Each structure stands twice: as C-alpha cells, then as structure tokens.
Amino acid sequence: MLTPYFEIRQSDSELILLIHAPYANIKETEIYAEGNDFRFYSSPYYLRLHFPGFVKDIDEPCARYLTDEKQFEVKLHKQNAGEHFPDLDLIGGLLAPKKKVKNIKPDIQVLSSIDNDDEKRGDGDIVNQVEEESTSEDENEWLIDQQVVEPSLQGCSLNCPRYGFGNQTSNAFARLGEEFYEIVNLRDIDVTAESRRDELMHDDEEKLFSDDHYLSDLMEPEGIQPFIEYCPPWRESDAKMKLSKTDLETLKNFGNKEYLLTKDDEISAFLSLFDVIFACVYDFRTTMGESSVESAWTINKLSATLSWLKIFKSPEDVVKCCLRRSLIYPLYRHWNLANIVLQDTVIIFNAGKRHVLWLLLRIYSLFGESEPRYMLNELYIKDYCIWLQNVSDKKLRKFASIVEQVMNFPDTPDKSIQTYFHNPLASSPMSTRKYFHHKSEDFNVLIFFRESESDTSDSEEDSSSEDSSSSDSDNAVENCTEAKSR
C-alpha cells in the first residue's frame, strides 16, 4: 500500500487533514480517529498517524473528497479546545506509533534467535515478556508498517572502527568500489582506528595549507566582503526557511525510526551535526543562496565528519576543526568569513530544528545529484533528518549555548586577533608578527597579534587593512540585523 502525501492544519478547536489521493477508491474509504490515533484507508492508500494531542472519538469523522484537488479533507475536533498541537509540520514524526520503553542495551543487536522450550520455561520473566508482546500485537493488528524497507549501510560489528550517524555503522566500505574514495579521504576505512584517523587528517591539513592563498585573501578582503555583507534567510525571517512541499514529501518518504544511542554517541551526533551544518552554511553564504556545481564538493570537503568520518569528542574540538578546514580547502579563506559562518551556525541551532532540517534537506538534495556522494546521504544525512524531528528545540538551544561559550575567545582592544591552528606567517616576509599559544579550558589555539604601533610602516599598513576588514564585518552584521528589524 502507498503512503499518501498529506498536510495538517489546525485551529483552536479543529485539526484539518488534507490527504492527496488521486487514485483512491472513494467508495471503499475508511477513516477512524480515537484519542491520538488516526487511520485512513482508501485503496491503494493507507495512512496511520499519532498526534501529539488527543482528538474526540468519532467513528465517522467529517470528511469530503475534493475532486479538483484530488484529495480528501478530514476535520477532527480537538478534545481540549484551544490546545496547540506542536510539530504538525514535521510529518515524519507522526507516522509511527510511540513504542513502549524496553530495557534493551543499545550496543546489543539480535542477529538471530533459536526457540528453546526449556529455556523459556526456566525463565519466568522472559515468558511474561513474550506474553505481553503477544497481547500488544493483538491490540495493534491494524498498525501496518508504513516504511519501505531498503538495503542500507546500517549495522555495526564489534571491535571494528565505527562511523556514520551516531557511530552506528561499520564494515560498510569493504564491498564498495574505488570511486567512493573520491568523497572520503581516509583509506582503509574499516581497519583504521579512530585515533589514527585524526592523525592522518591533521597531517593532510598541514600539508595542504597554503600560506600564499591565505595571505592573498587576508590582504585583499574586497573579494570576501560581499559574502560577509550578504544577509542569509536565517538572519531575516523564519518564513523564508519554511519547509517546502518537496521537503515534506521527502520527510514522508523517510518515514520514522527509533535510534538507540548511548550518551557518548548522542553527544557525538550533535557535534557532527554542527560540523555538517557549518559546511553547508559556508557554501550557502559564499554562493549567496544559489548552489553551484561545486556546492556538494565544498560541503563534503569542509566537513571532517563527511570527508574523514571524524568522531568529535567536545565542542572545542568541533569549533577548532571547522575553523581549520575553512582556511585550508575552500576557494575563499578568510578569518572574518569563517567567524561569521560560525556565528550563523549558532543562530540556526538557536532557531530550532526546522532551520536545521531545512539545511539538511538542502544537503540531501545536493548529494543526491552528485555521484557518488549519495552514499553520504545513507551514512549520515537521511538518519539526521529522521532523528532530528524527535529532538526538542530546547536541547538544540542548550547545545548552541555551550558552543557559543567556546567561541567567546578573550579579545584584546586595539589588537587584531586571528585564530588558527598553525602559524601561516612564520615563513613569510611579514616577520613583524608574533604568536603564542592560548589555552581556554582544553581548547588550544594559536592567536596572532599585531605588534605595537612602534612596528614598521608595513606592519601598520597591514594592521589598518585587517582592522578595516574586521570593522566591515561587524558593520555587515549590524546592517543585516537592522534590515531584519525593519
């Protein structure tokens, strides 16, 4: 059976469901609503929803078929008038019923089972559990699975390097061809330990960092300024980031899924999500919202999660990594640009899961059209889209506040501060610069300071150039904020 596309609207007293079913057999339509459970059947369509609130129990809800639109309009009355049902636009979270919480260790997966009558008789708890599940299955006979089963890369073996969403995958690359190493820099993925991954990634970054490219963008900021002054939709209006009909259709096709993540894996999932969104925001800002043929490459390359399958351990780790890679790989490499992208990412997380989903679906679309990056959708993006719908906005804002604390580097008036992992100026003619290590909690960074006004005239000219660039960046953000308020 097919799961139809649908929309849900609400008023103070009603829910209005619009179910698009152009090939429905109208004479054999069945609609049922009880509590928070809604069921719709009209061959070949079947839809089962679980609302976040309760509706009045009606055997035959008010419904009609709109011939021109080829859709059913179903009206349900809320049990408590005036109650607001949250997240009705995140349709993926409505498709599957909430399951009873069971005491199952997340790291254990049942691969096969063998019936043993003696063992069942010897363990009363197991027998009771089986009886409970049998009763539950009888009660939920009508709850037909709506998710299409597809071959996936999921599955994690013991004692093997892990990667993918929530570190839930291993041994996925053993059966794949050489072309997939175009998108992942790591060789021998399934036998390389996590610590070794980090070492190889840092060696690659050190080798590919270009002093000349960095200094060129630093000394000629006019090429970067339009991107800094650009005002993206998350700084203007929430309406500009509303999920489109195509986005909702994609979420509907994803269905729903339960993820059993350990505490460490959940933390890692949040940190990697920040890394992926940072890469997408960088591309969005440097293309001014118009994706290019290089957009998929840029996002893939900037994100250590997607290009090195990195597992982050702390907010300091992910912030440092985002800054490093934004000054190594993309076309535009400038501290002020990287800093404003970092601020953008925090703004998006503070705005809630709809803003994050909007960008994840953008990535999903770009990777789907860029071979062989569609595999990254299977490893990360699709699962993030499903999982995120069940994450509270409060938790995202809390995470954003923690990252923001890491971003608050100690500033020094009258000095231009540049933060980086490496001294790109050590071998350059500009020997008037000096640098030192600064430790903020466990976050080690190198901060570059200009020497005092008694330095050479060349140093003074460079200082005025950077100060001007930094001032322009601040003014751009202020102008964007004023435009939003208007």
C-alpha positions as CSV (number, residue, x, y, z in Angstrom):
1,M,0.0,0.0,0.0
2,L,1.0,3.6,-0.6
3,T,1.5,6.2,2.0
4,P,-0.2,9.4,0.6
5,Y,1.2,12.9,0.8
6,F,-0.7,14.9,3.4
7,E,-0.8,18.2,5.2
8,I,-2.2,19.1,8.6
9,R,-3.6,22.5,9.6
10,Q,-5.1,23.4,12.9
11,S,-7.4,26.0,14.5
12,D,-8.2,26.4,18.2
13,S,-10.8,23.7,18.0
14,E,-10.1,21.6,14.9
15,L,-7.4,19.6,13.0
16,I,-7.8,19.7,9.2
17,L,-6.1,16.9,7.3
18,L,-5.6,17.3,3.5
19,I,-4.7,13.8,2.1
20,H,-3.7,13.8,-1.5
21,A,-5.0,10.5,-3.0
22,P,-5.6,10.9,-6.8
23,Y,-6.1,7.2,-7.4
24,A,-8.2,6.4,-4.3
25,N,-11.2,4.1,-4.4
26,I,-13.6,6.6,-2.8
27,K,-16.4,4.1,-2.3
28,E,-14.2,1.9,-0.1
29,T,-12.7,4.6,2.1
30,E,-12.4,4.0,5.8
31,I,-11.5,6.8,8.3
32,Y,-11.0,6.2,12.0
33,A,-10.0,8.5,14.9
34,E,-9.6,7.7,18.6
35,G,-7.5,9.5,21.2
36,N,-4.3,10.4,19.4
37,D,-4.6,7.7,16.8
38,F,-5.8,8.4,13.3
39,R,-6.2,5.8,10.5
40,F,-7.1,6.3,6.9
41,Y,-7.6,3.6,4.2
42,S,-8.7,4.0,0.6
43,S,-7.1,1.5,-1.7
44,P,-4.3,1.8,-2.7
45,Y,-3.5,4.3,0.1
46,Y,-3.0,3.7,3.8
47,L,-2.1,6.3,6.4
48,R,-1.6,5.9,10.2
49,L,-0.8,8.9,12.3
50,H,-0.2,9.5,16.0
51,F,-0.9,13.1,17.0
52,P,0.9,14.9,19.9
53,G,-2.5,15.6,21.5
54,F,-6.0,14.0,21.7
55,V,-9.0,14.4,19.4
56,K,-12.6,13.5,20.1
57,D,-13.5,9.8,19.4
58,I,-15.7,9.8,16.3
59,D,-16.4,6.6,14.3
60,E,-17.1,8.7,11.2
61,P,-15.2,12.0,11.1
62,C,-16.4,14.8,8.9
63,A,-14.7,14.2,5.6
64,R,-15.2,15.0,1.9
65,Y,-13.4,14.4,-1.3
66,L,-12.2,17.5,-3.3
67,T,-12.4,16.4,-6.9
68,D,-10.4,19.3,-8.4
69,E,-7.6,18.9,-5.9
70,K,-7.9,15.1,-5.9
71,Q,-7.6,15.0,-2.1
72,F,-9.6,14.2,1.0
73,E,-10.4,16.9,3.5
74,V,-10.9,15.4,7.0
75,K,-11.9,17.5,10.0
76,L,-11.2,16.3,13.6
77,H,-12.3,18.1,16.8
78,K,-9.7,18.6,19.5
79,Q,-10.6,17.0,22.8
80,N,-9.4,20.2,24.6
81,A,-10.4,23.3,22.7
82,G,-7.6,25.8,22.5
83,E,-4.8,23.2,22.8
84,H,-1.9,23.7,20.4
85,F,-0.6,20.6,18.7
86,P,3.2,21.1,18.2
87,D,5.3,19.9,15.2
88,L,2.5,19.0,12.9
89,D,4.7,20.1,10.0
90,L,7.3,17.5,10.8
91,I,5.2,14.8,9.3
92,G,7.9,12.1,9.7
93,G,7.5,12.1,13.4
94,L,3.7,11.4,13.1
95,L,3.9,8.3,11.0
96,A,4.9,5.7,13.6
97,P,3.4,4.9,17.0
98,K,5.5,5.5,20.1
99,K,6.9,2.3,21.3
100,K,7.0,1.1,24.9
101,V,10.4,1.8,26.5
102,K,12.2,-1.5,27.0
103,N,15.3,-2.2,28.9
104,I,17.5,-3.1,25.9
105,K,21.2,-2.2,25.9
106,P,21.7,-0.1,22.8
107,D,25.0,-1.7,21.9
108,I,23.4,-5.2,21.5
109,Q,21.6,-6.2,18.3
110,V,19.7,-9.5,17.9
111,L,21.1,-11.2,14.8
112,S,19.2,-14.5,15.1
113,S,17.2,-16.4,17.6
114,I,16.6,-20.1,18.4
115,D,13.5,-21.4,20.1
116,N,14.3,-23.4,23.2
117,D,11.3,-24.5,25.2
118,D,13.3,-25.5,28.2
119,E,14.9,-22.0,28.5
120,K,11.5,-20.3,28.1
121,R,10.1,-22.5,30.9
122,G,13.1,-21.8,33.1
123,D,12.8,-18.1,32.9
124,G,9.5,-16.6,34.1
125,D,10.5,-13.1,33.1
126,I,11.0,-14.0,29.5
127,V,7.7,-15.8,29.3
128,N,5.9,-12.8,30.8
129,Q,7.6,-10.5,28.3
130,V,6.6,-12.7,25.4
131,E,3.0,-12.8,26.6
132,E,3.0,-9.0,26.9
133,E,4.3,-8.6,23.4
134,S,1.8,-11.1,22.0
135,T,-1.1,-9.2,23.7
136,S,0.3,-5.9,22.3
137,E,0.5,-7.4,18.8
138,D,-3.2,-8.5,19.0
139,E,-4.2,-5.0,20.1
140,N,-2.3,-3.3,17.2
141,E,-3.2,-5.6,14.4
142,W,-4.2,-2.7,12.3
143,L,-0.9,-0.9,12.7
144,I,0.7,-1.8,9.4
145,D,4.3,-0.8,8.8
146,Q,4.4,2.2,6.5
147,Q,8.1,2.4,6.0
148,V,9.6,0.9,2.8
149,V,12.5,-1.5,3.7
150,E,15.5,-0.6,1.6
151,P,19.0,-2.0,1.6
152,S,21.1,0.2,3.9
153,L,24.6,0.6,5.2
154,Q,23.5,0.3,8.8
155,G,24.9,-2.4,11.1
156,C,27.8,-2.2,13.5
157,S,30.2,-5.0,14.2
158,L,32.0,-5.4,17.5
159,N,35.7,-4.3,17.7
160,C,35.5,-2.6,14.3
161,P,36.0,1.1,13.6
162,R,32.7,2.9,13.7
163,Y,31.3,5.8,11.7
164,G,28.0,7.1,10.2
165,F,25.2,8.7,12.1
166,G,25.6,8.1,15.9
167,N,28.6,5.8,15.1
168,Q,26.2,3.1,14.2
169,T,27.9,1.7,11.1
170,S,31.0,-0.4,10.4
171,N,32.3,-2.6,7.6
172,A,30.3,-0.6,5.0
173,F,33.2,0.2,2.7
174,A,34.6,-3.3,2.3
175,R,32.2,-4.1,-0.5
176,L,32.3,-0.7,-2.3
177,G,34.3,0.3,-5.3
178,E,37.3,2.7,-5.7
179,E,35.1,5.6,-6.7
180,F,33.9,6.1,-3.1
181,Y,37.3,7.1,-2.1
182,E,36.7,10.3,-4.1
183,I,34.5,11.5,-1.4
184,V,36.2,10.1,1.7
185,N,39.9,11.0,2.2
186,L,40.5,8.1,4.6
187,R,41.9,4.9,3.1
188,D,41.4,1.5,4.7
189,I,38.4,2.9,6.5
190,D,37.2,-0.3,8.1
191,V,40.6,-1.1,9.6
192,T,41.8,2.3,10.7
193,A,41.4,3.2,14.3
194,E,39.7,6.4,15.3
195,S,42.8,7.9,16.8
196,R,44.8,7.1,13.7
197,R,42.0,8.8,11.6
198,D,42.7,12.1,13.5
199,E,46.4,11.8,12.9
200,L,46.0,11.3,9.2
201,M,43.5,14.2,8.9
202,H,45.8,16.6,10.7
203,D,48.8,15.6,8.5
204,D,46.7,16.2,5.4
205,E,45.6,19.6,6.7
206,E,49.2,20.6,7.5
207,K,50.3,19.5,4.1
208,L,47.6,21.3,2.1
209,F,47.5,24.6,3.9
210,S,48.7,27.4,1.6
211,D,50.4,30.4,3.1
212,D,50.1,32.3,-0.2
213,H,46.4,31.7,-0.6
214,Y,45.7,32.6,3.0
215,L,47.7,35.8,2.8
216,S,46.2,36.8,-0.6
217,D,42.7,36.7,0.8
218,L,43.9,38.4,4.0
219,M,45.5,41.3,2.2
220,E,42.7,41.7,-0.4
221,P,39.5,41.5,1.6
222,E,37.4,43.2,-1.1
223,G,36.8,39.9,-2.8
224,I,35.5,38.4,0.5
225,Q,33.4,41.4,1.6
226,P,30.2,40.7,-0.5
227,F,29.9,37.3,1.2
228,I,30.3,38.9,4.7
229,E,27.7,41.5,3.9
230,Y,25.2,39.0,2.5
231,C,22.2,38.6,4.7
232,P,21.0,34.9,4.7
233,P,17.4,33.9,5.4
234,W,18.1,32.8,9.0
235,R,19.1,36.4,9.8
236,E,16.0,37.8,8.2
237,S,12.7,35.9,8.6
238,D,11.7,32.4,9.7
239,A,9.1,32.4,6.8
240,K,12.0,32.2,4.3
241,M,13.1,28.9,5.8
242,K,9.7,27.2,5.8
243,L,9.8,23.6,4.6
244,S,8.5,23.3,1.1
245,K,6.1,20.7,-0.3
246,T,9.1,18.9,-1.8
247,D,10.8,18.9,1.6
248,L,7.7,17.5,3.3
249,E,7.4,14.8,0.7
250,T,11.0,13.8,1.3
251,L,10.4,13.6,5.1
252,K,7.3,11.5,4.4
253,N,9.3,9.1,2.3
254,F,11.9,8.8,5.0
255,G,9.3,7.6,7.5
256,N,10.2,7.2,11.2
257,K,12.7,5.2,13.0
258,E,13.8,4.6,16.6
259,Y,17.5,5.2,17.4
260,L,19.1,3.6,20.4
261,L,22.1,5.8,21.1
262,T,24.4,5.7,24.1
263,K,25.1,9.0,25.8
264,D,28.5,9.3,24.1
265,D,27.1,8.6,20.7
266,E,24.3,11.1,21.2
267,I,26.9,13.8,22.1
268,S,28.9,12.8,19.1
269,A,25.8,13.1,16.9
270,F,25.2,16.7,18.0
271,L,28.8,17.7,17.4
272,S,29.0,16.1,14.0
273,L,25.7,17.8,13.1
274,F,27.2,21.2,13.9
275,D,30.2,20.3,11.7
276,V,27.9,19.4,8.8
277,I,25.7,22.5,9.1
278,F,28.8,24.7,9.3
279,A,29.9,23.4,6.0
280,C,26.5,23.9,4.4
281,V,26.3,27.5,5.8
282,Y,29.7,28.3,4.4
283,D,28.6,27.2,1.0
284,F,25.2,29.0,1.3
285,R,26.9,32.3,2.2
286,T,29.7,32.1,-0.4
287,T,27.2,31.3,-3.2
288,M,24.7,33.8,-1.7
289,G,22.0,31.1,-1.5
290,E,22.4,29.9,-5.1
291,S,24.0,26.5,-5.1
292,S,26.7,25.9,-7.7
293,V,28.2,22.8,-9.3
294,E,30.9,22.9,-6.6
295,S,28.4,23.1,-3.6
296,A,28.3,19.3,-3.0
297,W,32.2,19.2,-3.1
298,T,32.5,22.2,-0.8
299,I,30.2,20.7,1.9
300,N,31.8,17.3,1.6
301,K,35.3,18.7,1.9
302,L,34.8,21.2,4.6
303,S,33.1,18.8,6.9
304,A,35.5,16.5,8.7
305,T,32.5,14.3,9.5
306,L,31.8,13.6,5.9
307,S,35.3,13.6,4.4
308,W,37.2,11.8,7.3
309,L,34.4,10.2,9.2
310,K,35.6,12.0,12.2
311,I,34.1,11.4,15.6
312,F,34.1,14.6,17.7
313,K,34.6,14.5,21.5
314,S,34.0,18.0,22.6
315,P,32.6,21.4,21.4
316,E,36.1,22.8,21.4
317,D,37.1,20.0,19.0
318,V,34.4,20.8,16.5
319,V,34.9,24.6,16.6
320,K,38.6,24.2,16.1
321,C,38.1,21.8,13.2
322,C,35.6,24.0,11.4
323,L,37.9,27.0,11.6
324,R,40.9,25.0,10.4
325,R,39.3,23.4,7.4
326,S,37.6,26.7,6.3
327,L,41.1,28.2,6.0
328,I,42.6,25.3,4.1
329,Y,40.2,23.9,1.4
330,P,37.6,26.3,0.0
331,L,38.1,29.0,-2.6
332,Y,37.6,31.8,-0.1
333,R,39.9,31.6,3.0
334,H,39.4,34.5,5.4
335,W,39.1,34.6,9.2
336,N,36.3,37.1,9.2
337,L,34.3,34.9,6.8
338,A,34.9,31.8,8.9
339,N,33.9,33.6,12.0
340,I,30.6,34.9,10.6
341,V,29.8,31.4,9.3
342,L,30.4,30.1,12.8
343,Q,28.0,32.7,14.2
344,D,25.4,31.8,11.5
345,T,25.6,28.1,12.6
346,V,24.9,29.0,16.2
347,I,22.0,31.2,15.1
348,I,20.5,28.3,13.2
349,F,20.7,25.9,16.1
350,N,19.2,28.5,18.4
351,A,16.3,28.9,15.9
352,G,15.3,25.3,16.3
353,K,15.1,22.0,14.4
354,R,13.1,23.4,11.5
355,H,16.0,25.6,10.4
356,V,18.5,22.8,10.8
357,L,16.2,20.4,8.8
358,W,15.9,23.0,6.1
359,L,19.6,22.9,5.5
360,L,19.9,19.1,6.0
361,L,17.3,18.6,3.2
362,R,19.3,21.0,1.0
363,I,22.4,18.9,1.6
364,Y,20.4,15.7,0.9
365,S,19.3,17.2,-2.5
366,L,22.8,18.3,-3.5
367,F,24.4,14.9,-2.6
368,G,21.6,13.0,-4.4
369,E,22.6,14.7,-7.6
370,S,26.4,14.3,-7.1
371,E,27.7,10.8,-7.5
372,P,29.0,9.1,-5.5
373,R,28.0,11.4,-2.6
374,Y,24.6,9.9,-2.4
375,M,26.2,7.3,-0.1
376,L,26.8,10.1,2.4
377,N,23.1,10.6,2.5
378,E,22.7,6.9,3.6
379,L,25.5,7.2,6.1
380,Y,24.6,10.5,7.7
381,I,22.1,12.9,6.2
382,K,18.9,10.7,6.0
383,D,19.3,9.5,9.5
384,Y,19.9,13.0,10.8
385,C,16.7,14.2,9.1
386,I,14.7,11.4,10.8
387,W,16.3,11.7,14.2
388,L,16.2,15.5,14.4
389,Q,12.4,15.5,14.1
390,N,12.2,14.0,17.6
391,V,14.8,16.2,19.2
392,S,13.5,19.1,21.2
393,D,14.3,22.7,20.3
394,K,15.3,23.3,23.9
395,K,18.1,20.7,23.6
396,L,19.4,22.3,20.4
397,R,19.4,25.7,22.1
398,K,21.3,24.3,25.1
399,F,23.9,22.8,22.8
400,A,24.2,26.1,20.9
401,S,24.8,27.9,24.1
402,I,27.7,25.6,25.0
403,V,29.3,26.0,21.6
404,E,28.8,29.8,21.9
405,Q,30.8,29.8,25.2
406,V,33.7,28.1,23.3
407,M,33.5,30.8,20.6
408,N,34.0,33.6,23.1
409,F,37.7,33.9,22.7
410,P,39.3,36.5,25.0
411,D,39.6,39.7,23.0
412,T,42.2,42.4,23.3
413,P,41.3,46.0,22.3
414,D,43.5,47.8,19.8
415,K,44.8,44.4,18.6
416,S,43.8,42.4,15.6
417,I,43.2,38.8,16.6
418,Q,43.4,35.9,14.2
419,T,42.7,32.4,15.5
420,Y,44.3,29.4,13.8
421,F,45.9,26.0,14.3
422,H,49.2,26.8,12.5
423,N,51.5,29.8,12.0
424,P,51.0,30.6,8.4
425,L,53.2,33.7,8.6
426,A,56.3,32.0,10.1
427,S,57.9,31.6,6.7
428,S,56.5,34.8,5.1
429,P,58.3,38.2,4.7
430,M,55.9,39.6,7.4
431,S,58.2,38.8,10.3
432,T,56.8,41.6,12.3
433,R,54.0,39.2,13.5
434,K,54.4,37.2,16.6
435,Y,52.2,34.4,18.0
436,F,51.7,32.4,21.2
437,H,49.7,29.5,22.5
438,H,46.5,30.4,24.4
439,K,44.7,27.7,26.4
440,S,40.9,28.2,27.0
441,E,39.9,25.2,29.1
442,D,41.1,22.3,26.9
443,F,40.8,24.3,23.7
444,N,44.3,25.0,22.4
445,V,44.5,27.7,19.7
446,L,47.2,29.9,18.2
447,I,46.4,33.6,18.4
448,F,48.2,36.0,16.1
449,F,48.8,39.5,17.4
450,R,50.0,42.6,15.7
451,E,53.0,44.2,17.3
452,S,52.6,47.7,18.8
453,E,52.4,50.9,16.9
454,S,56.2,51.2,17.0
455,D,56.5,48.4,14.4
456,T,57.5,49.1,10.8
457,S,55.2,51.1,8.4
458,D,54.5,47.9,6.5
459,S,53.1,46.4,9.7
460,E,51.0,49.5,10.3
461,E,49.5,49.3,6.8
462,D,48.7,45.6,7.2
463,S,47.1,46.4,10.6
464,S,44.9,49.1,9.1
465,S,43.8,46.7,6.3
466,E,42.8,44.0,8.8
467,D,41.1,46.4,11.2
468,S,39.1,47.8,8.3
469,S,38.1,44.3,7.2
470,S,37.1,43.4,10.7
471,S,35.1,46.6,11.1
472,D,33.3,46.0,7.7
473,S,32.4,42.5,9.0
474,D,30.8,44.0,12.2
475,N,29.0,46.6,10.2
476,A,27.7,44.0,7.8
477,V,26.1,42.0,10.6
478,E,24.7,45.2,12.2
479,N,23.1,46.2,8.8
480,C,21.7,42.8,8.4
481,T,20.1,43.0,11.9
482,E,18.6,46.4,11.1
483,A,17.1,45.1,7.9
484,K,15.5,42.2,9.8
485,S,14.0,44.5,12.4
486,R,12.5,46.7,9.6
